[in-house]
Amino acid sequence: MVFKRLLGMGGIPLEIDTVLQSEPALPGGILRGELIVRAPDRRIEVKSTWLRLVTDAPVAHKGDGDGSGGDVFDYPSVSGYFTLEKGEEKRLPIRHRLKWETPLTEVKGQKLGVHLGLHTEVEAEGVKAQTDDDLVHITALPLHEAVLDAFASEGYALRGSRIHNESIPRTEYHVYRTQGLLLVDERSGQNRPEELELHFHTNAVGCEIFLREAKLDERHWKSKPPARRFVAAHHEVGRVDFGVEVRRWIGEVDASAGSHPADDED
C-alpha cells in the first residue's frame, strides 16, 4: 500500500490509499476495491468521501483541494461520515456497478491508448484533497471480442482508440462519451476502406454497432464520415457467424462512402 499524506489547515494530517481490484473490470460489471483512511497523529472526524471515475490524461494531485483532472463520467460511492481515533485505520469497501457504456481500456490484454482513472476526495476537519490518479482497467465483453475477432479475420486489426466528450445522436445514453476504435486493413490493395472507425453502444441486451470510415481525430460526431448502424445481442455470441455479418457491414460502409453525412440505420 502507498498512503498519501494530506495536510489540512493547521497541519492536521490524514493518510489515504485507494486500492482497486487487480484484474480488469467489465462494462456493466462490478468494480471492486477499498478506500483506506488512517489518522496517524490525532483524532479526526471525516465528514465526506467522494470517488470520481474520469477519462482523459492522468493528473497527479498535491493534496491541496484544487479540483480533479479529467472528465468525470461516473460516481462510485463509499461510506461518508465517521471518526478516526489517533493511529486508527478504517477500510471502506468499494463496490460499484459500472455503466454498460463505460469505455474500454484494453481488449484481450491489448492496451487501447486511453486513460480511465479513479480520483478520491476526502474532507475532514479542514482537510480536503485528492489522491494521485488510480488507474482503472476495463476490458471487452464477449460480444465485443466476437465482433473484433470477425474484423480481424477479415484483415482489419485493432490499432487504438479515442474517447470524445459527446453522445451518439439519437441513442439513449448514460455516459456522455463516445469511444471510437480504429481498425486498420492489413490486406493492402483491396478495393475497400483502409481504416474503419467502430463504436460499440452497449446495453444489457447487446450493442448498437456504428461503423464508418475512420476519422478518429475529428471530435464531433456530425463532422465525421457517415456511419452505418447495426445491432448484435449478447446471447448471439457462439450462435451467429459474425464473419458473415462483418463482411456485409464493411460492404455497406464502402457503398455509403461519399453519401450525405446523416447516420443511416440498418
Backbone as JSON, one array per atom type, in Angstrom:
{
  "sequence": "MVFKRLLGMGGIPLEIDTVLQSEPALPGGILRGELIVRAPDRRIEVKSTWLRLVTDAPVAHKGDGDGSGGDVFDYPSVSGYFTLEKGEEKRLPIRHRLKWETPLTEVKGQKLGVHLGLHTEVEAEGVKAQTDDDLVHITALPLHEAVLDAFASEGYALRGSRIHNESIPRTEYHVYRTQGLLLVDERSGQNRPEELELHFHTNAVGCEIFLREAKLDERHWKSKPPARRFVAAHHEVGRVDFGVEVRRWIGEVDASAGSHPADDED",
  "N": [[0.83, -1.19, 0.0], [0.39, 2.28, -0.67], [0.35, 5.07, 1.01], [-1.12, 8.32, 0.86], [-0.22, 11.32, 2.22], [-2.12, 13.75, 3.55], [-2.33, 17.15, 4.24], [-4.11, 19.41, 6.12], [-5.66, 22.51, 7.19], [-3.71, 24.13, 9.68], [-1.92, 22.08, 9.73], [-3.02, 19.57, 10.1], [-2.89, 16.11, 9.81], [-3.81, 13.51, 7.48], [-4.01, 10.26, 6.24], [-4.45, 8.5, 3.23], [-5.39, 5.81, 1.05], [-6.23, 4.34, -2.01], [-7.27, 1.29, -3.16], [-7.63, -0.8, -5.86], [-9.23, -3.57, -7.55], [-7.14, -6.09, -8.99], [-7.52, -7.39, -11.43], [-8.92, -6.67, -14.71], [-12.04, -4.88, -14.97], [-15.44, -5.32, -16.21], [-17.59, -3.72, -18.62], [-20.77, -2.87, -17.36], [-20.35, -4.58, -15.29], [-18.98, -5.26, -11.97], [-16.99, -2.99, -10.22], [-14.46, -3.35, -7.95], [-12.91, -2.67, -4.78], [-11.1, -0.9, -2.21], [-11.15, 1.85, 0.04], [-8.75, 3.16, 2.07], [-8.32, 4.71, 5.1], [-6.44, 6.64, 7.34], [-5.61, 7.95, 10.55], [-2.86, 9.33, 11.6], [-1.71, 10.87, 13.7], [-3.52, 12.17, 15.41], [-6.91, 12.44, 16.72], [-9.5, 12.42, 14.3], [-12.29, 13.74, 12.6], [-13.95, 12.52, 9.9], [-15.67, 13.97, 7.32], [-16.73, 13.63, 4.72], [-16.5, 11.53, 1.83], [-15.48, 11.18, -1.53], [-15.7, 9.61, -4.68], [-14.56, 9.57, -8.02], [-14.93, 8.6, -11.33], [-12.96, 9.1, -14.12], [-12.15, 10.22, -17.45], [-9.51, 10.86, -19.83], [-6.35, 12.63, -19.64], [-3.97, 11.5, -17.14], [-3.7, 12.96, -13.86], [-1.6, 14.2, -11.39], [-2.15, 14.76, -8.05], [-1.72, 17.27, -5.54], [-2.71, 17.36, -3.02], [-4.08, 19.63, -2.27], [-6.68, 20.32, -2.69], [-7.5, 21.43, -5.13], [-9.15, 20.58, -7.12], [-10.32, 18.06, -9.51], [-8.63, 16.26, -12.15], [-9.25, 15.58, -15.63], [-12.26, 14.28, -17.29], [-15.22, 13.83, -15.65], [-17.25, 10.95, -15.47], [-18.65, 9.11, -13.98], [-19.79, 8.13, -10.68], [-18.74, 6.4, -8.2], [-19.67, 5.2, -4.91], [-18.86, 5.55, -1.43], [-18.75, 4.91, 2.15], [-19.63, 7.69, 4.24], [-19.57, 9.86, 6.71], [-17.52, 9.55, 9.57], [-15.52, 8.8, 12.51], [-12.09, 8.84, 13.29], [-9.88, 7.53, 15.62], [-6.73, 8.46, 17.18], [-4.09, 7.06, 15.38], [-5.73, 5.12, 14.34], [-7.05, 3.02, 11.74], [-9.23, 2.86, 8.97], [-11.11, 0.84, 6.79], [-12.86, 1.17, 3.86], [-15.17, -0.4, 1.92], [-15.29, -0.61, -1.67], [-17.69, -1.02, -4.01], [-18.94, -0.99, -6.97], [-21.36, -0.74, -9.47], [-20.65, -0.73, -12.77], [-21.47, 1.36, -15.53], [-22.98, 0.27, -18.59], [-21.96, 1.52, -20.8], [-19.4, 2.22, -20.19], [-16.14, 3.21, -21.08], [-13.69, 1.21, -22.86], [-10.45, 0.1, -21.88], [-8.72, -1.81, -22.71], [-8.34, -4.72, -24.83], [-8.42, -8.08, -24.72], [-5.98, -7.97, -23.36], [-4.57, -6.16, -24.93], [-3.56, -2.89, -24.94], [-5.4, 0.1, -25.37], [-4.64, 2.71, -25.52], [-6.04, 4.66, -24.15], [-7.15, 6.47, -21.24], [-8.44, 5.74, -18.1], [-9.35, 6.78, -14.9], [-9.48, 6.77, -11.28], [-10.44, 9.13, -9.01], [-9.98, 10.24, -5.72], [-11.51, 11.91, -3.07], [-11.33, 13.4, 0.07], [-12.83, 14.88, 2.86], [-12.11, 16.38, 5.88], [-12.14, 17.93, 8.89], [-11.06, 20.43, 7.89], [-9.33, 19.31, 6.1], [-9.15, 18.7, 2.72], [-8.69, 17.0, -0.02], [-7.24, 15.23, -2.85], [-6.3, 11.93, -3.95], [-3.41, 10.74, -5.75], [-3.83, 9.93, -9.23], [-5.58, 6.96, -9.73], [-5.28, 4.15, -11.7], [-7.81, 2.68, -13.74], [-8.86, -0.34, -15.07], [-10.56, -1.53, -17.83], [-11.98, -4.12, -19.59], [-12.9, -5.84, -22.68], [-16.24, -7.03, -23.4], [-17.59, -10.37, -24.06], [-19.16, -10.17, -26.45], [-18.11, -7.87, -27.69], [-15.52, -8.83, -28.18], [-16.05, -10.96, -29.92], [-17.05, -9.65, -32.21], [-14.84, -8.01, -32.86], [-12.94, -10.0, -33.33], [-14.02, -11.1, -35.63], [-13.7, -8.98, -37.43], [-10.9, -8.95, -37.43], [-10.38, -11.4, -38.67], [-11.17, -10.74, -41.18], [-9.14, -9.15, -41.93], [-8.86, -6.69, -40.7], [-7.2, -5.02, -38.3], [-7.12, -4.19, -34.84], [-6.08, -1.07, -33.77], [-6.04, 1.03, -31.94], [-7.63, 3.65, -29.95], [-9.98, 6.3, -29.29], [-11.44, 8.68, -27.13], [-14.23, 10.79, -26.94], [-15.89, 13.72, -25.75], [-18.92, 13.56, -25.92], [-22.23, 12.44, -26.91], [-23.67, 9.71, -28.83], [-25.67, 10.64, -31.5], [-29.25, 10.42, -31.33], [-29.44, 8.19, -29.65], [-30.11, 6.35, -26.65], [-28.47, 7.26, -23.8], [-26.18, 6.83, -21.03], [-23.71, 7.48, -20.27], [-21.91, 10.26, -21.01], [-20.14, 10.11, -23.37], [-18.24, 9.16, -26.26], [-16.64, 6.41, -27.74], [-14.31, 5.68, -30.06], [-13.04, 3.01, -31.96], [-10.14, 2.17, -33.7], [-9.73, 0.5, -36.69], [-7.53, -1.1, -38.82], [-6.82, -1.9, -42.15], [-5.03, -4.67, -43.0], [-4.63, -6.0, -45.3], [-3.48, -4.9, -47.91], [-4.25, -3.21, -51.0], [-6.76, -4.09, -51.64], [-10.07, -3.32, -52.74], [-11.48, -1.51, -50.74], [-12.33, 0.27, -47.65], [-9.42, 1.67, -46.11], [-9.08, 2.26, -43.44], [-11.18, 1.83, -40.64], [-13.68, 3.07, -38.41], [-14.99, 2.1, -35.41], [-17.77, 1.9, -33.27], [-19.03, 0.81, -30.21], [-22.11, 0.85, -28.79], [-23.21, 0.03, -25.93], [-25.56, -2.0, -24.08], [-27.71, -3.69, -21.68], [-28.82, -5.69, -23.22], [-27.4, -5.94, -25.63], [-25.47, -4.62, -28.28], [-25.6, -1.54, -30.03], [-24.04, -1.07, -33.02], [-21.86, 1.03, -34.58], [-20.45, 1.91, -37.61], [-17.96, 3.29, -39.69], [-15.98, 5.05, -42.18], [-12.72, 5.81, -41.04], [-12.08, 8.53, -38.86], [-10.71, 9.44, -36.49], [-9.52, 11.61, -35.21], [-11.26, 13.71, -35.48], [-13.43, 15.43, -33.47], [-16.22, 15.8, -33.27], [-19.27, 14.16, -33.76], [-21.03, 14.62, -35.93], [-19.35, 15.74, -37.75], [-17.84, 13.77, -38.75], [-17.29, 11.06, -41.17], [-20.22, 9.51, -42.74], [-22.07, 7.19, -40.74], [-22.85, 3.73, -40.52], [-25.39, 1.82, -38.99], [-25.72, -1.02, -36.95], [-26.96, -3.95, -35.22], [-26.38, -6.15, -32.45], [-26.71, -8.93, -30.26], [-25.97, -9.93, -26.87], [-26.47, -12.64, -26.37], [-26.06, -13.81, -28.79], [-23.46, -14.51, -29.21], [-21.37, -17.07, -30.23], [-23.44, -18.26, -31.53], [-24.11, -16.86, -33.79], [-22.7, -16.24, -36.97], [-20.4, -14.02, -37.03], [-18.53, -13.31, -38.87], [-19.75, -13.4, -41.41], [-21.58, -11.35, -41.0], [-19.86, -9.14, -40.55], [-18.53, -8.9, -43.02], [-20.67, -8.05, -44.58], [-21.25, -5.64, -43.3], [-18.9, -4.15, -43.77], [-19.04, -3.94, -46.54], [-21.34, -2.35, -46.8], [-20.52, 0.05, -45.63], [-18.49, 0.75, -47.38], [-20.01, 1.11, -49.68], [-21.54, 3.29, -48.95], [-19.81, 5.37, -48.82], [-19.08, 8.75, -49.26], [-21.7, 9.52, -49.23], [-24.53, 11.48, -47.99], [-23.86, 13.14, -44.85], [-25.57, 12.2, -42.79], [-26.52, 9.89, -40.28], [-27.07, 6.52, -41.15], [-29.53, 3.9, -40.8], [-29.64, 0.44, -40.09]],
  "CA": [[0.0, 0.0, 0.0], [1.1, 3.55, -0.72], [-0.53, 6.08, 1.57], [-0.87, 9.72, 0.55], [-0.37, 12.11, 3.44], [-2.8, 15.01, 3.26], [-2.23, 18.12, 5.33], [-5.12, 20.45, 6.06], [-5.37, 23.73, 7.94], [-3.06, 23.87, 10.95], [-1.05, 20.92, 9.62], [-3.71, 18.35, 10.51], [-2.58, 15.09, 8.81], [-4.7, 12.39, 7.2], [-3.4, 9.41, 5.24], [-5.45, 7.73, 2.49], [-4.94, 4.99, -0.06], [-7.31, 3.67, -2.74], [-6.77, 0.03, -3.74], [-8.61, -1.39, -6.75], [-9.01, -4.95, -7.97], [-6.01, -6.21, -9.9], [-7.98, -7.82, -12.75], [-9.79, -5.68, -15.36], [-13.49, -4.99, -14.81], [-16.22, -5.38, -17.45], [-18.75, -2.82, -18.69], [-21.95, -3.5, -16.78], [-19.94, -5.42, -14.17], [-18.7, -4.64, -10.68], [-15.65, -2.51, -9.89], [-14.26, -3.6, -6.52], [-11.7, -2.17, -4.17], [-11.35, -0.32, -0.89], [-10.51, 3.1, 0.41], [-8.16, 3.01, 3.4], [-8.11, 6.03, 5.69], [-5.69, 6.5, 8.6], [-5.31, 9.17, 11.31], [-1.59, 8.92, 12.21], [-1.19, 11.66, 14.83], [-4.54, 12.7, 16.31], [-8.29, 12.09, 16.42], [-10.01, 13.2, 13.17], [-13.63, 13.46, 12.1], [-14.06, 12.54, 8.44], [-17.0, 14.47, 7.01], [-17.24, 13.1, 3.47], [-15.57, 10.92, 0.88], [-16.03, 11.19, -2.89], [-14.95, 8.93, -5.72], [-14.95, 10.01, -9.36], [-14.32, 7.95, -12.48], [-12.68, 10.13, -15.11], [-11.39, 9.91, -18.65], [-8.55, 11.86, -20.26], [-4.98, 12.46, -19.17], [-3.8, 11.39, -15.69], [-3.26, 14.17, -13.17], [-1.09, 13.95, -10.05], [-2.69, 15.79, -7.15], [-0.79, 17.66, -4.49], [-3.34, 17.37, -1.72], [-4.46, 20.99, -1.9], [-8.09, 20.54, -2.94], [-7.7, 22.32, -6.27], [-10.08, 20.0, -8.09], [-9.88, 16.84, -10.16], [-8.29, 16.33, -13.55], [-10.02, 14.67, -16.46], [-13.69, 14.49, -17.41], [-15.94, 12.89, -14.78], [-18.38, 10.3, -16.11], [-19.35, 8.2, -13.08], [-19.55, 8.46, -9.28], [-18.87, 5.34, -7.19], [-19.95, 5.73, -3.58], [-18.32, 4.88, -0.25], [-19.32, 5.46, 3.38], [-19.3, 9.09, 4.42], [-19.12, 10.45, 7.98], [-17.06, 8.67, 10.64], [-14.45, 9.35, 13.33], [-10.89, 8.02, 13.47], [-9.04, 7.86, 16.78], [-5.31, 8.56, 16.86], [-3.47, 5.8, 15.0], [-6.72, 4.17, 13.82], [-7.18, 2.87, 10.29], [-10.55, 2.37, 8.58], [-11.19, 0.36, 5.41], [-14.19, 1.36, 3.31], [-15.27, -1.19, 0.68], [-15.8, -0.03, -2.91], [-18.38, -2.0, -4.86], [-19.69, -0.09, -7.84], [-21.85, -1.3, -10.74], [-20.26, 0.14, -13.88], [-22.43, 1.54, -16.6], [-22.69, -0.55, -19.77], [-21.24, 2.33, -21.79], [-18.07, 2.56, -19.7], [-15.15, 2.99, -22.14], [-12.71, 0.13, -22.72], [-9.03, 0.47, -21.89], [-7.94, -2.88, -23.31], [-9.06, -5.85, -25.42], [-7.56, -9.27, -24.64], [-4.66, -7.55, -22.92], [-4.03, -5.11, -25.8], [-3.9, -1.56, -24.46], [-6.01, 0.91, -26.43], [-4.11, 4.07, -25.52], [-6.93, 5.6, -23.47], [-6.92, 6.51, -19.8], [-9.51, 5.87, -17.12], [-8.78, 6.88, -13.57], [-10.35, 6.99, -10.13], [-9.98, 10.19, -8.11], [-10.55, 10.13, -4.37], [-11.51, 13.17, -2.32], [-11.74, 13.24, 1.46], [-12.93, 16.13, 3.61], [-12.09, 16.09, 7.31], [-11.58, 18.98, 9.74], [-10.21, 21.33, 7.14], [-8.58, 18.57, 5.09], [-9.92, 18.37, 1.53], [-7.69, 16.78, -1.06], [-7.43, 14.02, -3.62], [-5.13, 11.09, -4.12], [-2.94, 10.65, -7.12], [-4.76, 9.23, -10.11], [-5.5, 5.5, -9.69], [-5.72, 3.62, -12.98], [-8.92, 1.72, -13.8], [-8.73, -1.16, -16.28], [-11.83, -2.07, -18.31], [-11.74, -4.96, -20.75], [-14.05, -6.03, -23.57], [-17.21, -8.09, -23.19], [-17.53, -11.41, -25.1], [-19.73, -9.7, -27.71], [-17.1, -7.01, -28.29], [-14.41, -9.66, -28.67], [-16.51, -11.73, -31.08], [-17.11, -8.75, -33.35], [-13.48, -7.62, -33.22], [-12.3, -11.18, -33.92], [-14.52, -11.23, -37.0], [-13.0, -7.97, -38.23], [-9.51, -9.4, -37.58], [-10.38, -12.46, -39.67], [-11.32, -10.08, -42.49], [-7.94, -8.38, -42.21], [-8.87, -5.39, -40.02], [-6.58, -5.14, -36.98], [-7.39, -3.12, -33.88], [-4.84, -0.3, -33.63], [-6.1, 2.06, -30.93], [-8.94, 4.17, -29.61], [-10.07, 7.7, -28.89], [-12.68, 8.99, -26.42], [-14.64, 12.18, -27.09], [-16.87, 14.18, -24.78], [-20.24, 13.78, -26.51], [-23.0, 11.21, -27.05], [-24.04, 9.37, -30.2], [-27.01, 11.19, -31.75], [-30.43, 9.56, -31.4], [-29.31, 6.99, -28.83], [-30.31, 6.51, -25.21], [-27.13, 7.12, -23.23], [-25.99, 7.07, -19.6], [-22.36, 8.04, -20.17], [-21.78, 11.28, -22.06], [-18.86, 9.86, -24.03], [-18.19, 8.21, -27.36], [-15.34, 5.78, -27.9], [-14.07, 5.13, -31.39], [-11.95, 2.04, -32.09], [-9.54, 2.25, -35.02], [-9.44, -0.78, -37.34], [-6.67, -0.83, -39.97], [-6.79, -3.0, -43.11], [-3.68, -5.19, -43.21], [-4.58, -6.62, -46.62], [-3.43, -3.75, -48.81], [-4.54, -3.46, -52.4], [-8.15, -4.45, -51.86], [-10.96, -2.19, -53.0], [-12.32, -1.29, -49.57], [-11.73, 1.31, -46.81], [-8.17, 1.3, -45.47], [-9.26, 2.38, -42.0], [-12.56, 1.91, -40.18], [-13.91, 3.53, -37.03], [-16.04, 1.25, -34.85], [-18.3, 2.32, -31.97], [-19.97, -0.06, -29.52], [-23.01, 1.5, -27.83], [-23.59, -1.21, -25.25], [-26.55, -2.01, -23.01], [-27.87, -5.01, -21.09], [-29.27, -6.64, -24.25], [-26.36, -6.14, -26.63], [-24.8, -3.41, -28.75], [-25.73, -0.87, -31.3], [-22.7, -1.0, -33.58], [-21.76, 2.08, -35.59], [-19.24, 1.69, -38.39], [-17.74, 4.33, -40.69], [-14.58, 5.3, -42.49], [-12.12, 6.35, -39.83], [-11.62, 9.91, -38.69], [-10.67, 9.47, -35.03], [-9.1, 12.91, -34.69], [-12.4, 14.62, -35.51], [-14.1, 15.28, -32.18], [-17.67, 15.9, -33.32], [-19.89, 13.06, -34.49], [-21.62, 15.08, -37.19], [-18.29, 16.14, -38.67], [-17.18, 12.55, -39.22], [-17.97, 10.42, -42.29], [-21.49, 8.89, -42.34], [-21.95, 5.9, -40.04], [-23.9, 2.71, -40.65], [-25.79, 1.29, -37.68], [-26.09, -2.43, -36.9], [-27.24, -4.39, -33.85], [-25.99, -7.52, -32.1], [-27.12, -9.24, -28.89], [-25.01, -10.7, -26.1], [-26.73, -14.08, -26.45], [-25.71, -14.3, -30.12], [-22.07, -14.96, -29.24], [-21.32, -18.53, -30.38], [-24.6, -18.71, -32.32], [-24.15, -16.1, -35.04], [-21.43, -16.12, -37.69], [-20.14, -12.59, -37.18], [-17.75, -13.11, -40.08], [-20.7, -13.06, -42.47], [-22.12, -10.02, -40.69], [-18.83, -8.13, -40.73], [-18.33, -8.68, -44.46], [-21.79, -7.24, -45.05], [-21.1, -4.3, -42.75], [-17.81, -3.47, -44.49], [-19.56, -3.62, -47.86], [-22.29, -1.24, -46.71], [-19.76, 1.27, -45.39], [-17.81, 1.07, -48.63], [-21.01, 1.6, -50.64], [-22.1, 4.57, -48.49], [-18.77, 6.41, -48.82], [-19.43, 9.92, -50.07], [-23.12, 9.87, -49.11], [-24.85, 12.59, -47.07], [-23.32, 12.81, -43.55], [-26.54, 11.8, -41.78], [-26.33, 8.48, -39.95], [-28.04, 5.58, -41.67], [-29.92, 2.82, -39.91], [-29.76, -0.84, -40.74]],
  "C": [[0.87, 1.25, 0.0], [0.15, 4.63, -0.23], [-0.11, 7.47, 1.12], [-1.17, 10.53, 1.81], [-0.93, 13.47, 3.07], [-2.7, 15.92, 4.47], [-3.26, 19.21, 5.13], [-4.69, 21.67, 6.84], [-4.76, 23.38, 9.29], [-2.18, 22.64, 10.93], [-1.68, 19.62, 10.07], [-3.48, 17.27, 9.45], [-3.68, 14.03, 8.69], [-4.04, 11.57, 6.1], [-4.48, 8.56, 4.56], [-4.78, 6.93, 1.39], [-6.16, 4.33, -0.68], [-6.72, 2.46, -3.46], [-7.88, -0.59, -4.56], [-8.24, -2.82, -7.1], [-7.9, -5.01, -9.01], [-6.44, -6.6, -11.31], [-8.89, -6.76, -13.37], [-11.26, -5.96, -15.06], [-14.15, -5.0, -16.19], [-17.28, -4.29, -17.46], [-20.0, -3.54, -18.19], [-21.64, -4.38, -15.59], [-19.63, -4.61, -12.93], [-17.23, -4.24, -10.6], [-15.48, -2.61, -8.38], [-12.94, -3.0, -6.04], [-12.0, -1.72, -2.76], [-10.57, 0.97, -0.74], [-10.03, 2.95, 1.86], [-7.81, 4.39, 3.92], [-7.46, 5.85, 7.06], [-5.45, 7.87, 9.22], [-4.02, 8.91, 12.09], [-1.26, 9.62, 13.54], [-2.24, 12.14, 15.82], [-5.91, 12.24, 15.87], [-8.83, 13.01, 15.32], [-11.42, 12.77, 12.83], [-13.64, 13.61, 10.58], [-15.5, 12.91, 8.08], [-17.59, 13.88, 5.73], [-16.12, 12.47, 2.67], [-16.25, 10.87, -0.48], [-15.1, 10.41, -3.81], [-15.47, 9.39, -7.08], [-14.2, 9.2, -10.41], [-14.16, 8.99, -13.58], [-11.99, 9.54, -16.33], [-10.42, 11.06, -18.9], [-7.23, 11.63, -19.54], [-4.91, 12.33, -17.66], [-3.27, 12.67, -15.09], [-2.78, 13.79, -11.78], [-1.52, 15.1, -9.15], [-1.74, 16.03, -5.98], [-1.44, 17.69, -3.11], [-3.8, 18.74, -1.29], [-5.9, 21.32, -2.24], [-8.39, 21.41, -4.12], [-8.64, 21.76, -7.33], [-9.48, 18.82, -8.81], [-9.52, 17.11, -11.6], [-9.13, 15.35, -14.33], [-11.5, 14.99, -16.45], [-14.42, 13.42, -16.61], [-17.11, 12.27, -15.54], [-19.13, 9.34, -15.2], [-18.91, 8.48, -11.65], [-19.75, 7.23, -8.39], [-19.06, 5.96, -5.81], [-19.26, 4.89, -2.51], [-18.95, 5.54, 0.97], [-18.8, 6.86, 3.62], [-18.72, 9.44, 5.77], [-18.69, 9.37, 8.97], [-15.9, 9.35, 11.36], [-13.31, 8.35, 13.44], [-10.16, 8.47, 14.73], [-7.57, 7.89, 16.35], [-4.73, 7.18, 16.56], [-4.43, 4.79, 14.39], [-6.75, 4.2, 12.29], [-8.55, 2.3, 9.98], [-10.52, 2.0, 7.1], [-12.64, 0.43, 4.93], [-14.29, 0.59, 1.99], [-15.83, -0.37, -0.48], [-16.43, -1.16, -3.71], [-19.35, -1.22, -5.73], [-20.08, -0.8, -9.14], [-21.52, -0.31, -11.86], [-21.37, 0.24, -14.9], [-22.0, 0.72, -17.82], [-21.85, 0.21, -20.79], [-19.86, 2.77, -21.32], [-17.02, 2.27, -20.77], [-14.2, 1.85, -21.81], [-11.3, 0.71, -22.68], [-8.17, -0.6, -22.54], [-8.88, -3.94, -23.9], [-8.1, -7.04, -25.46], [-6.12, -8.9, -24.28], [-4.01, -6.48, -23.77], [-4.5, -3.74, -25.31], [-4.38, -0.71, -25.62], [-5.52, 2.35, -26.45], [-5.04, 5.1, -24.93], [-6.71, 5.47, -21.97], [-8.24, 6.63, -19.05], [-8.87, 5.9, -15.75], [-9.85, 7.06, -12.51], [-9.7, 8.04, -9.25], [-10.72, 10.06, -6.78], [-10.42, 11.46, -3.66], [-12.05, 12.91, -0.93], [-11.77, 14.61, 2.12], [-13.03, 15.79, 5.09], [-11.4, 17.22, 8.05], [-10.59, 19.88, 9.0], [-9.35, 20.64, 6.1], [-9.52, 18.26, 3.93], [-8.94, 18.24, 0.38], [-7.94, 15.46, -1.74], [-6.15, 13.22, -3.67], [-4.56, 11.34, -5.5], [-3.96, 9.86, -7.92], [-4.52, 7.72, -10.02], [-6.07, 4.95, -10.99], [-6.85, 2.62, -12.81], [-8.82, 0.98, -15.13], [-10.08, -1.79, -16.61], [-11.56, -2.86, -19.57], [-13.04, -5.24, -21.5], [-14.94, -7.17, -23.11], [-17.07, -9.16, -24.28], [-18.1, -10.97, -26.44], [-18.74, -8.77, -28.42], [-16.0, -7.84, -28.92], [-14.83, -10.43, -29.92], [-16.55, -10.87, -32.33], [-15.71, -8.35, -33.81], [-12.69, -8.79, -33.82], [-12.74, -11.37, -35.37], [-13.87, -10.2, -37.92], [-11.54, -8.4, -38.46], [-9.41, -10.5, -38.64], [-10.53, -11.91, -41.08], [-10.15, -9.16, -42.81], [-7.86, -7.04, -41.53], [-8.37, -5.56, -38.58], [-6.9, -3.93, -36.11], [-6.08, -2.39, -33.56], [-4.91, 0.8, -32.58], [-7.51, 2.58, -30.74], [-8.83, 5.64, -29.26], [-11.43, 7.91, -28.22], [-12.97, 10.48, -26.59], [-15.81, 12.48, -26.16], [-18.17, 14.58, -25.48], [-20.96, 12.43, -26.55], [-23.25, 10.94, -28.53], [-25.46, 9.88, -30.45], [-28.07, 10.1, -31.83], [-30.23, 8.21, -30.72], [-29.63, 7.33, -27.39], [-28.97, 6.27, -24.53], [-27.15, 7.43, -21.73], [-24.6, 7.57, -19.29], [-22.19, 9.01, -21.33], [-20.38, 11.2, -22.66], [-19.11, 9.02, -25.27], [-16.76, 7.68, -27.44], [-15.24, 5.17, -29.28], [-12.89, 4.18, -31.37], [-11.44, 2.08, -33.52], [-9.19, 0.86, -35.52], [-8.69, -0.48, -38.64], [-6.6, -2.08, -40.85], [-5.35, -3.43, -43.35], [-3.54, -5.91, -44.55], [-4.61, -5.52, -47.68], [-3.74, -4.18, -50.24], [-5.96, -3.85, -52.69], [-9.0, -3.19, -52.01], [-11.96, -2.05, -51.85], [-11.63, -0.26, -48.68], [-10.45, 0.82, -46.14], [-8.26, 1.34, -43.95], [-10.75, 2.53, -41.69], [-12.6, 2.39, -38.74], [-15.16, 2.82, -36.51], [-16.45, 1.79, -33.48], [-19.25, 1.25, -31.46], [-20.81, 0.79, -28.57], [-23.74, 0.38, -27.11], [-24.67, -1.0, -24.22], [-26.71, -3.45, -22.52], [-28.26, -6.08, -22.11], [-28.15, -6.95, -25.24], [-25.71, -4.82, -26.99], [-25.48, -2.86, -29.99], [-24.3, -0.65, -31.8], [-22.7, 0.02, -34.71], [-20.41, 1.93, -36.28], [-19.15, 2.74, -39.5], [-16.28, 4.3, -41.11], [-13.97, 6.11, -41.34], [-11.78, 7.83, -39.95], [-11.59, 10.18, -37.18], [-10.34, 10.85, -34.48], [-10.22, 13.96, -34.71], [-13.25, 14.39, -34.27], [-15.61, 15.16, -32.29], [-18.26, 14.86, -34.26], [-20.37, 13.5, -35.87], [-20.57, 15.5, -38.22], [-17.53, 14.94, -39.24], [-17.89, 12.02, -40.47], [-19.26, 9.75, -41.82], [-21.28, 7.5, -41.75], [-23.13, 5.0, -40.39], [-24.15, 2.13, -39.27], [-26.24, -0.16, -37.83], [-26.36, -2.8, -35.45], [-26.79, -5.83, -33.68], [-26.31, -7.72, -30.62], [-26.05, -10.07, -28.19], [-25.21, -12.21, -26.3], [-26.38, -14.66, -27.82], [-24.27, -14.79, -30.22], [-22.04, -16.49, -29.25], [-22.45, -19.09, -31.21], [-24.64, -18.06, -33.7], [-22.76, -16.08, -35.66], [-21.17, -14.63, -37.93], [-19.23, -12.3, -38.36], [-18.62, -12.71, -41.25], [-21.24, -11.65, -42.25], [-21.1, -8.93, -40.98], [-18.56, -7.86, -42.21], [-19.45, -7.82, -45.04], [-21.65, -5.8, -44.56], [-20.03, -3.5, -43.51], [-18.3, -3.05, -45.88], [-20.51, -2.44, -47.83], [-21.56, 0.08, -46.46], [-19.05, 1.71, -46.66], [-18.79, 1.68, -49.63], [-21.53, 2.98, -50.26], [-21.07, 5.69, -48.49], [-19.17, 7.53, -49.78], [-20.89, 10.29, -50.01], [-23.29, 11.03, -48.15], [-24.45, 12.22, -45.66], [-24.34, 12.57, -42.47], [-26.38, 10.32, -41.54], [-27.45, 7.65, -40.56], [-28.41, 4.58, -40.61], [-30.06, 1.55, -40.72], [-31.21, -1.31, -40.68]]
}
